[in-house]
Each structure stands twice: as C-alpha cells, then as structure tokens.
Amino acid sequence: MTDEHENLTQAYRQNEVPSLAAEAEETPKKRFEDLPPAAQRALKEAEARRQEIDARQNAMPDEVNGRGGLEPTRYDDWEIKGLTVDF
C-alpha cells in the first residue's frame, strides 16, 4: 500500500499546474518611446501630479508629536497603509 501511495503522490506532482511566475518575469517592459502618444502624455501628467503632491507635502510644517510618515490625506482622501478609507 505504501508503494501505491508513493506512486499516486509522484503522479500528482507531475500533473501539477506550472507556476506562471517564471513566464511573467520573461515579459520585457515597454520603453517609454515605444508607447502610444496618449500613454506617454498620461504618464507625464501622472508624474507632474506626483511632483505637485510631493511639493505640497514638503511645504507643510512638521507635525509635533505626530504619528510620523507621510501625510495620510496627501491624495485628498484618507489613507492608511496604502489603502483608501472612506468614512
């Protein structure tokens, strides 16, 4: 019975679904120049918005005895650990 169990276990391992992680790593990223004009424009606008938000963040006075870290309302919505929270 142990040999039969061992054979079934090996057969199961051989029929397992392969991981897609290896395939995802092989996909090359597109260069900025290869993207369509609309995508390039959107990426530039997003970068400008991030820079504006960072500038606003840096201009704010430091909070005394605060929780530390980035301002949770920097994207005009409350954020906790990267998740938006609505009240």
N, CA, C and O of each residue as an XYZ file, in Angstrom:
348
protein
N       0.826     -1.200      0.000
C       0.000      0.000      0.000
C       0.867      1.259      0.000
O       0.459      2.276     -0.562
N       2.016      1.220      0.597
C       2.895      2.390      0.613
C       3.410      2.680     -0.786
O       3.503      3.845     -1.175
N       3.750      1.643     -1.555
C       4.235      1.868     -2.911
C       3.152      2.498     -3.777
O       3.424      3.394     -4.576
N       1.932      2.024     -3.611
C       0.818      2.586     -4.380
C       0.614      4.055     -4.007
O       0.396      4.898     -4.877
N       0.686      4.351     -2.723
C       0.525      5.731     -2.256
C       1.655      6.602     -2.814
O       1.416      7.728     -3.249
N       2.872      6.083     -2.800
C       4.017      6.828     -3.312
C       3.883      7.080     -4.808
O       4.222      8.162     -5.285
N       3.392      6.096     -5.549
C       3.191      6.261     -6.995
C       2.131      7.312     -7.286
O       2.290      8.123     -8.197
N       1.054      7.298     -6.516
C       0.000      8.302     -6.707
C       0.518      9.704     -6.378
O       0.188     10.673     -7.061
N       1.329      9.799     -5.327
C       1.880     11.094     -4.945
C       2.790     11.634     -6.040
O       2.725     12.820     -6.365
N       3.632     10.787     -6.611
C       4.518     11.222     -7.692
C       3.716     11.610     -8.932
O       4.040     12.591     -9.601
N       2.670     10.842     -9.238
C       1.833     11.154    -10.401
C       1.143     12.500    -10.208
O       1.002     13.275    -11.154
N       0.716     12.771     -8.981
C       0.063     14.053     -8.702
C       1.049     15.200     -8.882
O       0.709     16.223     -9.476
N       2.258     15.040     -8.378
C       3.266     16.089     -8.502
C       3.602     16.369     -9.968
O       3.852     17.516    -10.341
N       3.608     15.339    -10.784
C       3.932     15.527    -12.193
C       2.804     16.238    -12.929
O       3.053     16.890    -13.943
N       1.573     16.131    -12.446
C       0.425     16.738    -13.114
C       0.039     18.095    -12.527
O      -0.992     18.660    -12.894
N       0.858     18.617    -11.620
C       0.536     19.910    -11.033
C       0.598     21.003    -12.092
O       1.312     20.880    -13.088
N      -0.147     22.058    -11.869
C      -0.165     23.188    -12.789
C       1.143     23.958    -12.629
O       1.536     24.266    -11.503
N       1.814     24.269    -13.711
C       3.081     25.006    -13.599
C       2.847     26.434    -13.129
O       1.796     27.021    -13.383
N       3.813     26.966    -12.461
C       3.730     28.336    -11.967
C       3.846     29.307    -13.131
O       4.619     29.083    -14.063
N       3.072     30.388    -13.073
C       3.127     31.402    -14.110
C       4.158     32.482    -13.781
O       4.405     33.371    -14.597
N       4.752     32.414    -12.611
C       5.710     33.430    -12.185
C       6.906     33.502    -13.128
O       7.371     34.596    -13.445
N       7.399     32.384    -13.570
C       8.557     32.372    -14.457
C       8.214     33.024    -15.791
O       9.044     33.732    -16.362
N       7.016     32.799    -16.292
C       6.613     33.385    -17.559
C       6.439     34.890    -17.439
O       6.759     35.622    -18.375
N       5.940     35.363    -16.311
C       5.721     36.789    -16.128
C       7.042     37.548    -16.081
O       7.112     38.687    -16.543
N       8.081     36.944    -15.537
C       9.374     37.607    -15.445
C      10.025     37.769    -16.814
O      10.820     38.688    -17.009
N       9.710     36.908    -17.751
C      10.334     36.938    -19.062
C       9.747     38.016    -19.964
O      10.351     38.351    -20.983
N       8.592     38.564    -19.620
C       7.953     39.575    -20.434
C       8.729     40.882    -20.333
O       8.829     41.445    -19.242
N       9.275     41.377    -21.427
C      10.040     42.621    -21.351
C       9.107     43.823    -21.189
O       8.001     43.851    -21.730
N       9.579     44.805    -20.438
C       8.796     46.024    -20.276
C       8.965     46.892    -21.516
O      10.021     46.910    -22.148
N       7.896     47.609    -21.843
C       7.963     48.502    -22.994
C       8.735     49.755    -22.612
O       8.641     50.247    -21.488
N       9.484     50.250    -23.555
C      10.188     51.507    -23.337
C       9.196     52.650    -23.494
O       8.191     52.525    -24.194
N       9.486     53.751    -22.842
C       8.601     54.913    -22.893
C       8.385     55.360    -24.337
O       7.273     55.725    -24.720
N       9.442     55.330    -25.127
C       9.363     55.787    -26.523
C       8.482     54.875    -27.376
O       7.956     55.311    -28.400
N       8.315     53.625    -26.971
C       7.517     52.671    -27.742
C       6.023     52.769    -27.444
O       5.212     52.181    -28.159
N       5.651     53.505    -26.398
C       4.240     53.626    -26.023
C       3.523     54.582    -26.964
O       4.153     55.452    -27.565
N       2.207     54.426    -27.095
C       1.437     55.368    -27.919
C       1.488     56.776    -27.311
O       1.712     56.927    -26.110
N       1.281     57.795    -28.133
C       1.345     59.177    -27.631
C       0.412     59.446    -26.447
O       0.781     60.175    -25.526
N      -0.783     58.869    -26.463
C      -1.727     59.099    -25.367
C      -1.181     58.525    -24.058
O      -1.342     59.138    -23.003
N      -0.544     57.369    -24.115
C       0.032     56.759    -22.918
C       1.206     57.584    -22.410
O       1.364     57.763    -21.203
N       2.027     58.086    -23.320
C       3.148     58.924    -22.925
C       2.645     60.190    -22.220
O       3.183     60.591    -21.188
N       1.612     60.808    -22.789
C       1.041     62.012    -22.205
C       0.474     61.730    -20.816
O       0.651     62.529    -19.897
N      -0.214     60.582    -20.663
C      -0.801     60.222    -19.374
C       0.280     59.988    -18.327
O       0.127     60.401    -17.178
N       1.366     59.334    -18.711
C       2.462     59.100    -17.770
C       3.135     60.407    -17.351
O       3.506     60.572    -16.189
N       3.290     61.328    -18.292
C       3.880     62.629    -17.964
C       2.966     63.409    -17.022
O       3.444     64.035    -16.076
N       1.661     63.378    -17.270
C       0.707     64.074    -16.396
C       0.704     63.469    -15.001
O       0.640     64.196    -14.010
N       0.773     62.152    -14.913
C       0.796     61.488    -13.606
C       2.059     61.860    -12.836
O       2.003     62.089    -11.627
N       3.186     61.920    -13.521
C       4.443     62.311    -12.871
C       4.360     63.750    -12.364
O       4.836     64.055    -11.271
N       3.753     64.632    -13.163
C       3.588     66.024    -12.737
C       2.708     66.111    -11.489
O       3.001     66.878    -10.572
N       1.621     65.316    -11.456
C       0.747     65.304    -10.269
C       1.500     64.802     -9.046
O       1.352     65.360     -7.958
N       2.310     63.750     -9.210
C       3.091     63.230     -8.077
C       4.073     64.278     -7.568
O       4.242     64.430     -6.358
N       4.721     65.001     -8.477
C       5.661     66.041     -8.065
C       4.948     67.165     -7.323
O       5.469     67.700     -6.345
N       3.752     67.520     -7.793
C       2.962     68.558     -7.119
C       2.570     68.111     -5.708
O       2.637     68.898     -4.764
N       2.169     66.870     -5.571
C       1.788     66.335     -4.260
C       2.998     66.302     -3.334
O       2.893     66.652     -2.159
N       4.145     65.882     -3.861
C       5.359     65.852     -3.049
C       5.767     67.253     -2.615
O       6.201     67.449     -1.480
N       5.630     68.237     -3.518
C       5.973     69.618     -3.175
C       5.052     70.139     -2.074
O       5.505     70.804     -1.143
N       3.752     69.833     -2.183
C       2.795     70.238     -1.129
C       3.159     69.594      0.189
O       3.100     70.239      1.235
N       3.542     68.310      0.149
C       3.909     67.566      1.354
C       5.139     68.188      2.015
O       5.181     68.347      3.234
N       6.127     68.533      1.210
C       7.355     69.114      1.750
C       7.145     70.523      2.290
O       7.867     70.952      3.190
N       6.158     71.253      1.750
C       5.889     72.623      2.195
C       5.127     72.664      3.519
O       5.111     73.697      4.188
N       4.500     71.560      3.901
C       3.717     71.537      5.138
C       4.646     71.569      6.352
O       5.732     70.991      6.320
N       4.220     72.244      7.419
C       5.046     72.230      8.635
C       5.051     70.838      9.253
O       4.103     70.068      9.098
N       6.149     70.529      9.964
C       6.241     69.231     10.624
C       5.227     69.152     11.768
O       5.019     70.123     12.496
N       4.618     68.010     11.910
C       3.638     67.800     12.969
C       4.382     67.491     14.271
O       5.296     66.667     14.291
N       3.986     68.153     15.346
C       4.617     67.935     16.648
C       3.982     66.721     17.303
O       2.762     66.663     17.461
N       4.799     65.755     17.683
C       4.325     64.518     18.310
C       3.321     63.775     17.430
O       2.401     63.131     17.935
N       3.502     63.867     16.125
C       2.596     63.185     15.200
C       2.963     61.717     15.057
O       3.891     61.229     15.703
N       2.227     61.025     14.210
C       2.440     59.598     14.022
C       3.647     59.309     13.139
O       4.090     58.163     13.057
N       4.177     60.317     12.486
C       5.323     60.115     11.608
C       4.887     59.619     10.245
O       3.736     59.226     10.051
N       5.801     59.639      9.319
C       5.482     59.166      7.973
C       4.819     60.235      7.133
O       4.800     61.411      7.497
N       4.282     59.817      6.015
C       3.653     60.745      5.082
C       2.265     61.146      5.556
O       1.615     60.422      6.310
N       1.829     62.300      5.106
C       0.504     62.809      5.458
C      -0.558     61.872      4.876
O      -0.550     61.617      3.672
N      -1.479     61.349      5.712
C      -2.461     60.381      5.205
C      -3.493     60.988      4.258
O      -4.211     60.247      3.586
N      -3.586     62.318      4.188
C      -4.562     62.942      3.286
C      -3.889     63.578      2.076
O      -4.474     64.461      1.447
N      -2.668     63.150      1.732
C      -1.932     63.803      0.650
C      -2.587     63.601     -0.708
O      -2.328     64.382     -1.624
N      -3.416     62.596     -0.873
C      -4.128     62.398     -2.141
C      -5.581     62.841     -2.030
O      -6.443     62.351     -2.761
N      -5.852     63.769     -1.114
C      -7.193     64.319     -0.880
C      -8.185     63.257     -0.442
O      -9.387     63.412     -0.656
N      -7.713     62.205      0.153
C      -8.556     61.164      0.732
C      -7.734     60.520      1.844
O      -6.505     60.528      1.774
N      -8.368     59.971      2.852
C      -7.650     59.404      3.976
C      -7.043     58.066      3.570
O      -7.714     57.227      2.970
N      -5.781     57.874      3.900
C      -5.074     56.665      3.503
C      -4.404     56.046      4.726
O      -3.754     56.740      5.508
N      -4.567     54.744      4.879
C      -3.919     54.006      5.957
C      -3.225     52.807      5.328
O      -3.874     51.957      4.718
N      -1.907     52.738      5.475
C      -1.101     51.646      4.935
C      -1.343     51.427      3.440
O      -1.393     50.289      2.973
N      -1.490     52.513      2.705
C      -1.650     52.429      1.256
C      -3.066     52.167      0.789
O      -3.308     52.103     -0.416
N      -4.024     52.011      1.720
C      -5.416     51.756      1.360
C      -6.258     53.000      1.662
O      -6.094     53.632      2.705
N      -7.140     53.335      0.756
C      -8.023     54.481      0.955
C      -9.157     54.073      1.867
O      -9.756     53.010      1.703
N      -9.449     54.939      2.839
C     -10.505     54.649      3.806
C     -11.548     55.753      3.694
O     -11.217     56.934      3.802
N     -12.783     55.384      3.481
C     -13.889     56.342      3.446
C     -14.649     56.246      4.761
O     -14.834     55.163      5.317
N     -15.075     57.379      5.233
C     -15.831     57.409      6.486
C     -17.302     57.476      6.240
O     -18.086     57.508      7.188
